[in-house]
Amino acid sequence: MRGLLMAALIAAPGVALAQDDHEMCFMSAVTVTLPAPDDALTTEDCIAACQANTDCVAWTYRPHGFAAGEMPGTCRLMPDVYETTASDSAFCGRIGR
């Protein structure tokens, strides 16, 4: 089944592979970013940090460049969103409140 999914994604131009079904994108804030964990190993760590902060409405997570899952990536938490752009190396999302 996984092979079929990979084949479908390769055959569909413009479709980005997503980690844990998160959208591959990068968000920037209108104002300043909120304090974020510097030890986030996964997108779930970043999402949990956003959910725990009542001011957070969106997050962006960029895994570590060569040791993803073993070394912390970059988690950004935002109180607002200025712009969302496609990315081939970062994941982002909004928190429903």
Sequence and secondary structure as in RCSB ss.txt:
>XXXX:A:sequence
MRGLLMAALIAAPGVALAQDDHEMCFMSAVTVTLPAPDDALTTEDCIAACQANTDCVAWTYRPHGFAAGEMPGTC
RLMPDVYETTASDSAFCGRIGR
>XXXX:A:secstr
 HHHHHHHHHHSTT    GGG EEEEEE SS  B   S   SHHHHHHHHHH TT  EEEEE  SSSBTTB  EE
EEESS SEEEEEEEEEEEE   
